[in-house]
């Protein structure tokens, strides 16, 4: 029987608790549920009590001898961070492309020359399960060290049935073996494989008729994502794939308007996608449609920085009533990072989110983007005890001191896994 854990005298406890059951937008994104001199009682992997240290002293002082006491004076405590958009399972790396990009090659030029997604597809197809497991485990370890306790992972580096299933089965295996919770998304429509060049509609048929039914039958994914972009999948093709997934019980997500305005945000609203990702070039009409549909904008400021592109209009989206989440977009080509703290910093610096909004976007709204808000994303009685203790005294300092990993301790399901 594991001892209870009593974290007390927290200088600032950001619970993210709210009366809202769904994703938060506008002013609600600044509601952090702050408690000064806060306290948490953790037991059986869950949060049993939240309040001031005085409140919990009155309730638990008789049990203090049986608990592990953590004095958090001088520290900020938040929910474990949630990363709602990654491509974390892949083989190989693409550091040469980083140099090519700095020499002037564009994202699409690299991809059309056989690099980009196609290069990782080749390496992922060739990787053994042992290699994939070890490489991905190291990335997940790094996520934990940066305060991330839940990660969404996409397939999409197979683009054939065998390798797509290999990636998704690897996520299932890692979910069982690794400390982090890993939430699977099928993304067979990440690019069009070279063998289907000029036969794009045939590949769409292949995804719909041959891939999606197997993924659904084996319960390998919860979400279905597609790269709706000029030169990849048209809005019409994307809609066919997403609607086919819906019929099989897979919730739509969509890579939208990353490189050019292409109607992806509008399509996300039309198909009832839980989230639309990237959105660097989303139109005002698309932003309005997402707000009306309740589609979450999952913004990826590290990707924009890495590609030297202007960031998504995060401030406009929040002010326009769109619920915003943020993510690393961890992938080998356009955002090879596992640092959600850096992403929070960039959300403030490049997208003009406030420090409070950035924290909400990395916790509660991020959990909503992968339908995990009932378990994680806030510190409330009965929720999973996923918690980060930071080497800063308040949430403003967390965003102010940028480019630094301030994690001191991390608990996952009530077990200390970092620090």
C-alpha positions as CSV (number, residue, x, y, z in Angstrom):
1,X,0.0,0.0,0.0
2,X,1.5,3.3,-1.1
3,X,1.7,6.1,1.4
4,X,-0.6,9.1,0.8
5,X,1.3,12.3,-0.3
6,X,0.5,15.7,1.3
7,X,1.9,18.6,-0.7
8,X,1.5,21.7,1.5
9,X,2.5,25.3,1.8
10,X,2.4,25.7,-2.0
11,X,3.2,29.4,-2.7
12,X,0.8,29.4,-5.6
13,X,-1.5,26.5,-6.5
14,X,-3.0,26.8,-10.0
15,X,-5.8,24.3,-9.9
16,X,-7.4,25.3,-13.3
17,X,-10.7,24.4,-11.6
18,X,-13.8,26.0,-13.1
19,X,-17.5,25.5,-13.5
20,X,-16.9,25.0,-17.2
21,X,-17.3,21.4,-18.5
22,X,-16.0,22.1,-22.0
23,X,-13.0,24.0,-23.4
24,X,-12.5,27.6,-22.2
25,X,-12.5,30.6,-24.4
26,X,-12.3,34.4,-24.0
27,X,-12.1,35.5,-20.4
28,X,-12.5,32.0,-19.1
29,X,-9.0,31.1,-20.4
30,X,-7.6,33.4,-17.6
31,X,-9.4,31.5,-14.8
32,X,-6.6,29.6,-13.1
33,X,-8.3,28.8,-9.8
34,X,-5.4,30.1,-7.9
35,X,-4.9,29.3,-4.2
36,X,-2.2,30.9,-2.1
37,X,-0.5,28.7,0.5
38,X,-2.2,25.8,-1.2
39,X,-2.3,22.1,-0.3
40,X,-3.1,18.8,-2.0
41,X,-3.7,15.4,-0.6
42,X,-3.0,12.5,-3.0
43,X,-4.0,8.9,-2.4
44,X,-4.6,5.8,-4.6
45,X,-3.4,7.7,-7.6
46,X,-6.1,10.4,-7.3
47,X,-6.5,13.9,-5.8
48,X,-8.5,13.4,-2.6
49,X,-8.5,17.1,-1.4
50,X,-7.6,20.5,-2.7
51,X,-7.5,23.7,-0.7
52,X,-5.4,26.0,1.5
53,X,-2.9,24.4,3.9
54,X,-5.1,25.5,6.7
55,X,-8.1,23.7,5.2
56,X,-6.2,20.5,4.8
57,X,-4.6,20.8,8.3
58,X,-8.1,20.7,9.7
59,X,-9.0,17.6,7.7
60,X,-5.8,15.6,7.6
61,X,-3.7,16.5,10.6
62,X,-4.6,13.2,12.3
63,X,-3.2,11.3,9.3
64,X,-0.1,13.4,8.9
65,X,2.1,10.6,10.3
66,X,1.1,8.1,7.6
67,X,1.7,10.5,4.7
68,X,4.8,11.6,2.8
69,X,5.0,15.3,3.4
70,X,6.2,17.6,0.6
71,X,6.9,21.2,1.6
72,X,6.3,23.3,-1.5
73,X,7.0,26.7,0.0
74,X,8.4,29.1,-2.7
75,X,7.0,27.0,-5.5
76,X,4.3,27.0,-8.1
77,X,2.2,23.8,-8.5
78,X,0.1,23.1,-11.6
79,X,-1.6,20.2,-13.3
80,X,0.6,18.0,-15.4
81,X,1.0,19.5,-18.8
82,X,-1.0,17.9,-21.7
83,X,0.5,17.8,-25.2
84,X,-2.5,17.3,-27.6
85,X,-0.6,17.1,-31.0
86,X,2.5,15.1,-31.6
87,X,4.1,12.7,-34.1
88,X,6.1,11.1,-31.4
89,X,6.4,7.5,-32.9
90,X,8.9,7.6,-35.8
91,X,12.1,6.2,-37.0
92,X,15.4,8.1,-37.7
93,X,16.0,11.9,-37.7
94,X,16.3,14.7,-40.3
95,X,19.0,17.0,-39.0
96,X,20.3,17.5,-42.6
97,X,17.0,19.1,-43.6
98,X,17.5,21.7,-40.8
99,X,20.7,22.8,-42.6
100,X,19.0,22.7,-46.0
101,X,16.2,24.9,-44.7
102,X,18.8,27.4,-43.4
103,X,20.4,27.4,-46.8
104,X,17.1,28.5,-48.3
105,X,15.1,25.4,-49.2
106,X,11.4,25.6,-48.4
107,X,9.3,22.9,-46.6
108,X,7.5,21.9,-49.8
109,X,10.8,21.9,-51.8
110,X,12.4,19.5,-49.3
111,X,9.3,17.3,-49.4
112,X,9.1,17.2,-53.2
113,X,12.8,16.2,-53.3
114,X,12.0,13.1,-51.3
115,X,12.7,14.6,-47.9
116,X,10.2,15.8,-45.4
117,X,7.5,13.4,-44.4
118,X,8.6,10.9,-47.1
119,X,12.0,10.6,-45.6
120,X,10.6,9.8,-42.2
121,X,8.2,7.4,-43.8
122,X,11.0,5.4,-45.3
123,X,12.9,5.3,-42.0
124,X,9.8,4.3,-40.0
125,X,8.9,1.6,-42.5
126,X,12.5,0.2,-42.1
127,X,12.7,0.5,-38.3
128,X,12.3,-2.6,-36.2
129,X,9.7,-2.6,-33.4
130,X,12.6,-2.6,-30.9
131,X,14.1,0.5,-32.5
132,X,10.8,2.3,-32.5
133,X,10.1,1.4,-28.9
134,X,13.5,2.6,-27.7
135,X,13.5,5.8,-29.6
136,X,9.9,6.7,-28.6
137,X,10.5,5.8,-25.0
138,X,13.4,8.3,-24.9
139,X,11.2,11.0,-26.3
140,X,8.5,10.2,-23.7
141,X,11.0,10.3,-20.9
142,X,12.0,13.8,-22.1
143,X,8.4,14.9,-22.2
144,X,8.0,13.8,-18.5
145,X,11.2,15.8,-17.6
146,X,9.5,18.9,-19.1
147,X,6.3,18.4,-17.0
148,X,4.2,16.7,-19.6
149,X,2.1,13.8,-18.3
150,X,-0.3,13.1,-21.2
151,X,0.7,13.0,-24.9
152,X,-1.4,12.6,-28.0
153,X,0.5,10.6,-30.7
154,X,-0.3,10.4,-34.4
155,X,0.5,7.7,-36.9
156,X,1.2,8.9,-40.4
157,X,4.8,7.9,-41.1
158,X,3.7,4.7,-42.6
159,X,1.2,5.6,-45.3
160,X,0.7,1.9,-45.9
161,X,-1.4,-0.4,-43.8
162,X,1.4,-2.4,-42.4
163,X,3.4,0.6,-41.0
164,X,0.4,2.6,-39.9
165,X,-0.7,-0.4,-37.8
166,X,2.9,-0.8,-36.6
167,X,2.9,2.8,-35.3
168,X,-0.5,2.5,-33.7
169,X,0.3,-0.9,-32.1
170,X,3.5,0.7,-30.8
171,X,1.5,3.4,-29.1
172,X,-0.7,0.8,-27.5
173,X,2.3,-1.0,-26.2
174,X,3.9,2.2,-24.9
175,X,0.7,3.1,-23.2
176,X,1.0,-0.1,-21.2
177,X,4.7,0.1,-20.6
178,X,5.5,3.8,-20.1
179,X,4.5,6.2,-17.3
180,X,3.0,8.7,-19.7
181,X,-0.6,8.4,-20.9
182,X,-0.4,8.1,-24.7
183,X,-3.6,9.0,-26.7
184,X,-3.6,7.5,-30.2
185,X,-4.7,9.3,-33.5
186,X,-4.8,7.6,-36.9
187,X,-3.3,9.8,-39.6
188,X,-2.9,7.7,-42.7
189,X,-3.6,10.9,-44.6
190,X,-0.4,12.7,-43.6
191,X,0.9,12.9,-47.1
192,X,0.4,11.0,-50.4
193,X,3.0,8.2,-50.7
194,X,5.3,8.2,-53.7
195,X,3.7,5.0,-55.1
196,X,0.4,6.9,-55.3
197,X,1.6,10.1,-56.9
198,X,-0.9,11.1,-59.6
199,X,-3.4,8.6,-58.1
200,X,-4.4,10.6,-55.0
201,X,-8.1,9.7,-55.1
202,X,-7.1,6.0,-55.2
203,X,-5.1,6.5,-52.0
204,X,-8.0,8.2,-50.4
205,X,-10.1,5.2,-51.3
206,X,-7.4,2.9,-49.9
207,X,-7.5,4.8,-46.6
208,X,-11.3,4.7,-46.4
209,X,-11.8,1.1,-47.5
210,X,-8.7,-0.7,-46.3
211,X,-7.1,1.2,-43.4
212,X,-9.8,2.9,-41.4
213,X,-11.9,-0.3,-40.9
214,X,-8.9,-2.2,-39.5
215,X,-7.9,0.6,-37.2
216,X,-11.5,0.8,-35.9
217,X,-11.9,-2.9,-35.5
218,X,-8.7,-3.3,-33.5
219,X,-9.6,-0.1,-31.5
220,X,-6.1,1.3,-32.2
221,X,-7.1,5.0,-32.3
222,X,-9.6,7.4,-30.9
223,X,-9.1,10.2,-33.5
224,X,-8.7,10.5,-37.2
225,X,-6.6,13.3,-38.6
226,X,-5.8,14.5,-42.2
227,X,-3.4,17.0,-43.7
228,X,-5.7,19.4,-45.6
229,X,-3.2,21.5,-47.6
230,X,-2.5,22.6,-51.1
231,X,-0.5,19.8,-52.7
232,X,-1.5,17.2,-50.1
233,X,-5.2,16.6,-49.5
234,X,-8.0,18.8,-50.9
235,X,-10.9,19.9,-48.6
236,X,-13.1,17.5,-50.5
237,X,-10.7,14.5,-50.1
238,X,-10.2,15.5,-46.4
239,X,-14.0,15.6,-45.8
240,X,-14.4,12.1,-47.3
241,X,-11.7,10.7,-45.0
242,X,-13.0,12.4,-41.9
243,X,-16.6,11.5,-42.5
244,X,-15.6,7.9,-43.1
245,X,-13.8,7.8,-39.8
246,X,-16.8,9.3,-38.0
247,X,-19.0,6.4,-39.2
248,X,-16.5,4.1,-37.6
249,X,-16.4,6.0,-34.3
250,X,-13.2,8.0,-34.8
251,X,-13.4,11.7,-33.8
252,X,-12.2,14.1,-36.5
253,X,-9.1,16.3,-36.2
254,X,-7.6,18.2,-39.0
255,X,-4.2,19.8,-39.9
256,X,-5.6,23.0,-41.4
257,X,-4.3,26.1,-43.2
258,X,-0.7,25.7,-42.2
259,X,1.0,26.8,-45.4
260,X,-1.8,28.6,-47.3
261,X,-5.4,29.6,-46.6
262,X,-7.2,26.5,-47.9
263,X,-10.5,26.4,-46.1
264,X,-9.3,23.9,-43.5
265,X,-10.7,25.8,-40.5
266,X,-14.0,26.0,-42.2
267,X,-14.0,22.3,-42.9
268,X,-13.1,21.6,-39.3
269,X,-16.2,23.4,-38.2
270,X,-18.3,21.7,-40.9
271,X,-17.4,18.1,-39.9
272,X,-17.5,18.8,-36.2
273,X,-13.8,18.3,-35.6
274,X,-12.8,18.3,-31.9
275,X,-9.7,20.4,-33.0
276,X,-8.0,22.0,-35.9
277,X,-4.2,22.1,-35.8
278,X,-1.6,24.7,-37.0
279,X,-3.9,27.4,-38.5
280,X,-1.1,29.8,-39.4
281,X,-3.1,31.0,-42.4
282,X,-6.6,30.5,-41.2
283,X,-9.1,33.0,-42.6
284,X,-11.3,35.3,-40.5
285,X,-14.3,33.3,-41.7
286,X,-12.7,30.1,-40.6
287,X,-11.9,31.5,-37.1
288,X,-15.5,32.6,-36.8
289,X,-16.8,29.2,-37.9
290,X,-14.6,27.4,-35.4
291,X,-15.8,29.6,-32.6
292,X,-19.4,28.9,-33.5
293,X,-18.8,25.1,-33.8
294,X,-16.8,24.8,-30.6
295,X,-13.8,23.5,-32.5
296,X,-10.6,23.9,-30.5
297,X,-7.7,25.7,-32.1
298,X,-4.5,23.6,-31.4
299,X,-1.7,26.0,-32.1
300,X,1.9,25.1,-32.6
301,X,4.2,28.1,-32.0
302,X,7.4,26.1,-32.0
303,X,6.7,24.8,-35.5
304,X,6.2,28.3,-36.8
305,X,9.5,29.4,-35.1
306,X,11.4,26.4,-36.5
307,X,10.1,27.0,-40.0
308,X,10.7,30.7,-39.6
309,X,7.0,31.5,-40.3
310,X,4.7,34.0,-38.7
311,X,2.9,32.4,-35.8
312,X,-0.9,31.7,-35.8
313,X,-3.2,34.5,-34.7
314,X,-3.6,33.2,-31.2
315,X,-4.7,36.6,-29.8
316,X,-7.3,37.1,-32.5
317,X,-8.6,33.5,-31.9
318,X,-9.0,34.0,-28.1
319,X,-10.7,37.4,-28.6
320,X,-12.9,35.9,-31.2
321,X,-14.2,33.2,-28.9
322,X,-12.2,30.2,-30.1
323,X,-10.9,27.9,-27.3
324,X,-7.1,27.7,-27.8
325,X,-4.8,24.8,-26.9
326,X,-1.1,24.6,-27.6
327,X,1.3,21.8,-28.4
328,X,4.9,21.0,-29.3
329,X,4.0,19.3,-32.5
330,X,7.0,17.0,-31.7
331,X,8.1,15.6,-35.0
332,X,11.5,15.1,-36.8
333,X,11.1,17.7,-39.5
334,X,9.4,20.8,-38.3
335,X,9.5,20.8,-34.5
336,X,11.9,18.3,-33.0
337,X,11.2,19.4,-29.4
338,X,9.6,17.9,-26.3
339,X,9.5,21.2,-24.3
340,X,6.0,22.3,-23.5
341,X,7.5,25.0,-21.2
342,X,9.1,26.6,-24.3
343,X,5.9,26.3,-26.2
344,X,4.1,28.2,-23.4
345,X,6.7,30.9,-23.6
346,X,6.4,31.2,-27.4
347,X,2.6,31.3,-27.1
348,X,3.0,34.5,-25.0
349,X,5.9,36.0,-27.1
350,X,4.8,35.1,-30.7
351,X,1.0,34.8,-30.4
352,X,0.3,37.3,-27.6
353,X,-1.5,35.0,-25.2
354,X,-1.3,36.1,-21.6
355,X,0.7,33.9,-19.2
356,X,-2.7,32.7,-17.7
357,X,-4.1,31.9,-21.1
358,X,-0.9,30.0,-22.1
359,X,-1.2,27.8,-19.0
360,X,-4.8,27.1,-19.7
361,X,-3.9,26.2,-23.3
362,X,-1.3,23.7,-22.1
363,X,-3.4,22.0,-19.5
364,X,-7.2,22.2,-19.4
365,X,-7.9,23.2,-23.0
366,X,-5.2,20.7,-24.2
367,X,-7.0,18.0,-22.3
368,X,-10.3,19.0,-23.9
369,X,-8.6,18.7,-27.4
370,X,-8.1,15.0,-26.7
371,X,-11.2,14.4,-24.7
372,X,-9.4,13.8,-21.4
373,X,-10.7,16.8,-19.4
374,X,-12.6,14.5,-17.0
375,X,-9.3,12.8,-16.0
376,X,-6.5,15.5,-16.3
377,X,-5.9,19.1,-17.1
378,X,-7.0,20.5,-13.7
379,X,-6.4,19.7,-10.1
380,X,-9.8,18.8,-8.7
381,X,-11.0,16.1,-6.2
382,X,-11.4,12.8,-7.9
383,X,-9.1,13.5,-10.9
384,X,-5.9,11.7,-11.7
385,X,-3.0,13.0,-9.6
386,X,-0.9,14.3,-12.4
387,X,1.0,17.2,-10.9
388,X,4.1,19.4,-11.6
389,X,6.0,21.3,-8.9
390,X,8.0,24.2,-10.5
391,X,11.1,26.0,-9.5
392,X,9.3,29.3,-9.7
393,X,6.9,31.0,-7.3
394,X,4.0,31.9,-9.6
395,X,2.6,31.3,-13.1
396,X,3.8,34.7,-14.4
397,X,7.4,33.8,-13.6
398,X,6.9,30.5,-15.4
399,X,6.3,32.3,-18.7
400,X,8.6,35.3,-18.0
401,X,11.8,33.2,-17.6
402,X,11.7,31.7,-21.0
403,X,13.7,28.9,-22.6
404,X,14.4,27.3,-19.3
405,X,13.0,24.0,-17.9
406,X,11.7,24.9,-14.4
407,X,10.4,21.5,-13.5
408,X,11.5,20.3,-10.0
409,X,9.1,17.4,-9.4
410,X,6.5,15.5,-11.4
411,X,3.8,13.1,-10.0
412,X,2.0,10.7,-12.4
413,X,-1.1,9.1,-10.9
414,X,0.2,10.0,-7.5
415,X,3.7,8.5,-8.0
416,X,6.7,10.8,-8.2
417,X,8.4,10.1,-11.5
418,X,10.7,13.2,-11.9
419,X,12.9,14.8,-9.2
